[in-house]
Amino acid sequence: MISLRHIVIWFLLPLAGAAANAQEFKVGIVNLDRIFREANSAKAAQVKLEQEFTKREKDIAELGSQIKTQSEKLEREAPTLSESQRNTRQRQLLDQDREFQRKRREFQEDLNSRKNEELQLVIERANKVVKSLAEAEKYDLILQEAVYVNPKHDITDKVIKTLNASNGR
């Protein structure tokens, strides 16, 4: 009797495995780069950053232009200046250039920091949409990055559409 049970189990085990494998494993892929480019909330974040940093960027560019003009002027006038005047103006230009470089570096750091903050908000919103989509459509796995994606698994359009419909909330 024991051997018969083992034989029955032995034959039923592969059938149970086949039945479990027959159940569909639903996978979705989301392309974050596309969300950053196409979602309204990402576009709004970009506009917000541009408004926030445009004036500062313009001021820095103007300062750079002034330094360049002063440098060219010094180059033209150098032969007629005394050595002490030339050295004084060179030091002034060097100090101005250091200040310019510092301001440009701070600007870039601030811009990068704010950009990361805004992109993080977009990611958080997108993740909420992805989670609700996964629950509603019964996905087993949703990935945000892959080397290759069969287009039938790409749900980026659905995520963008939902994000845009909810105004990114």
Secondary structure per residue as TSV (DSSP state, phi and psi in degrees):
chain	resnum	aa	ss	phi	psi
A	1	M	-	360.0	-41.0
A	2	I	H	-64.1	-41.5
A	3	S	H	-65.9	-33.8
A	4	L	H	-65.8	-40.4
A	5	R	H	-61.2	-44.5
A	6	H	H	-61.6	-39.3
A	7	I	H	-67.0	-43.9
A	8	V	H	-63.1	-46.4
A	9	I	H	-61.6	-41.8
A	10	W	H	-59.0	-39.3
A	11	F	H	-81.2	-31.3
A	12	L	H	-79.8	-28.2
A	13	L	H	-57.6	-51.1
A	14	P	H	-61.9	-34.3
A	15	L	H	-66.1	-38.8
A	16	A	H	-65.3	-41.0
A	17	G	H	-63.8	-41.7
A	18	A	H	-64.1	-40.2
A	19	A	H	-65.1	-39.9
A	20	A	H	-66.3	-38.0
A	21	N	H	-71.3	-25.0
A	22	A	H	-69.4	-25.0
A	23	Q	S	-67.3	133.7
A	24	E	-	-71.4	136.0
A	25	F	-	-103.4	110.6
A	26	K	-	-95.3	122.4
A	27	V	E	-120.6	141.5
A	28	G	E	-131.2	152.6
A	29	I	E	-126.2	138.1
A	30	V	-	-120.6	131.7
A	31	N	-	-98.9	103.6
A	32	L	H	-63.7	-34.9
A	33	D	H	-58.9	-42.6
A	34	R	H	-65.1	-38.0
A	35	I	H	-63.0	-43.2
A	36	F	H	-62.7	-32.8
A	37	R	H	-84.5	-34.8
A	38	E	H	-111.1	-22.4
A	39	A	-	-73.1	139.5
A	40	N	H	-59.1	-37.1
A	41	S	H	-66.1	-34.8
A	42	A	H	-70.8	-40.2
A	43	K	H	-63.8	-41.2
A	44	A	H	-64.3	-38.2
A	45	A	H	-63.8	-40.0
A	46	Q	H	-63.9	-43.3
A	47	V	H	-62.8	-42.7
A	48	K	H	-59.9	-44.6
A	49	L	H	-64.7	-41.6
A	50	E	H	-62.1	-43.4
A	51	Q	H	-64.2	-38.8
A	52	E	H	-70.4	-33.1
A	53	F	H	-112.4	-5.8
A	54	T	H	-62.0	-46.1
A	55	K	H	-63.1	-44.8
A	56	R	H	-64.0	-40.5
A	57	E	H	-63.7	-40.8
A	58	K	H	-64.9	-42.1
A	59	D	H	-62.0	-40.9
A	60	I	H	-67.7	-41.9
A	61	A	H	-63.0	-39.6
A	62	E	H	-64.6	-41.4
A	63	L	H	-62.1	-42.4
A	64	G	H	-61.6	-40.4
A	65	S	H	-65.6	-40.7
A	66	Q	H	-62.5	-42.7
A	67	I	H	-63.6	-42.0
A	68	K	H	-62.3	-44.1
A	69	T	H	-61.6	-45.0
A	70	Q	H	-65.0	-36.5
A	71	S	H	-65.1	-44.3
A	72	E	H	-63.7	-39.1
A	73	K	H	-64.4	-43.3
A	74	L	H	-62.1	-41.1
A	75	E	H	-61.0	-42.5
A	76	R	H	-67.6	-40.6
A	77	E	H	-88.6	-10.2
A	78	A	G	-52.0	-43.7
A	79	P	G	-62.7	-25.8
A	80	T	G	-94.9	-8.1
A	81	L	S	-89.9	152.1
A	82	S	-	-72.6	163.1
A	83	E	H	-62.5	-39.9
A	84	S	H	-66.5	-39.5
A	85	Q	H	-64.6	-43.5
A	86	R	H	-62.4	-46.1
A	87	N	H	-62.5	-40.7
A	88	T	H	-62.4	-47.2
A	89	R	H	-67.7	-35.7
A	90	Q	H	-64.5	-42.4
A	91	R	H	-63.2	-42.6
A	92	Q	H	-60.6	-44.1
A	93	L	H	-63.4	-41.3
A	94	L	H	-62.5	-43.5
A	95	D	H	-63.2	-43.0
A	96	Q	H	-63.5	-40.3
A	97	D	H	-66.0	-40.0
A	98	R	H	-60.6	-44.8
A	99	E	H	-62.2	-42.7
A	100	F	H	-59.7	-47.8
A	101	Q	H	-61.9	-40.8
A	102	R	H	-63.5	-46.4
A	103	K	H	-63.5	-39.8
A	104	R	H	-66.0	-41.4
A	105	R	H	-64.9	-45.3
A	106	E	H	-61.8	-41.1
A	107	F	H	-59.1	-47.9
A	108	Q	H	-63.5	-40.9
A	109	E	H	-64.4	-44.4
A	110	D	H	-63.8	-42.8
A	111	L	H	-62.5	-46.7
A	112	N	H	-62.2	-41.4
A	113	S	H	-62.4	-47.4
A	114	R	H	-65.9	-39.0
A	115	K	H	-61.8	-43.3
A	116	N	H	-62.6	-39.6
A	117	E	H	-61.6	-47.7
A	118	E	H	-65.8	-41.9
A	119	L	H	-65.8	-34.9
A	120	Q	H	-62.9	-39.4
A	121	L	H	-63.3	-41.4
A	122	V	H	-63.0	-43.3
A	123	I	H	-62.0	-43.9
A	124	E	H	-60.9	-43.7
A	125	R	H	-63.8	-44.2
A	126	A	H	-62.7	-41.2
A	127	N	H	-62.9	-37.1
A	128	K	H	-63.8	-42.9
A	129	V	H	-64.0	-43.6
A	130	V	H	-61.1	-43.9
A	131	K	H	-62.6	-45.7
A	132	S	H	-66.8	-36.5
A	133	L	H	-64.9	-41.4
A	134	A	H	-62.5	-42.1
A	135	E	H	-69.9	-42.9
A	136	A	H	-68.3	-38.3
A	137	E	H	-103.0	9.1
A	138	K	T	58.0	50.7
A	139	Y	-	-79.9	142.5
A	140	D	S	-87.7	-29.9
A	141	L	E	-154.0	133.5
A	142	I	E	-129.7	126.4
A	143	L	E	-108.3	153.0
A	144	Q	S	-106.4	-5.0
A	145	E	-	-153.0	138.8
A	146	A	-	-155.7	154.5
A	147	V	S	-72.8	-43.1
A	148	Y	-	-135.7	141.0
A	149	V	-	-134.0	124.0
A	150	N	-	-70.6	127.9
A	151	P	G	-53.9	-24.1
A	152	K	G	-69.4	-16.8
A	153	H	G	-98.4	-7.7
A	154	D	B	-78.3	115.7
A	155	I	-	-109.0	16.1
A	156	T	H	-57.5	-42.2
A	157	D	H	-59.5	-41.3
A	158	K	H	-63.9	-42.0
A	159	V	H	-64.5	-46.3
A	160	I	H	-62.1	-44.0
A	161	K	H	-61.0	-43.3
A	162	T	H	-67.6	-42.5
A	163	L	H	-59.5	-45.9
A	164	N	H	-66.2	-36.4
A	165	A	H	-68.3	-31.9
A	166	S	T	-95.1	9.1
A	167	N	T	56.1	31.9
A	168	G	T	75.7	8.4
A	169	R	-	-76.3	360.0
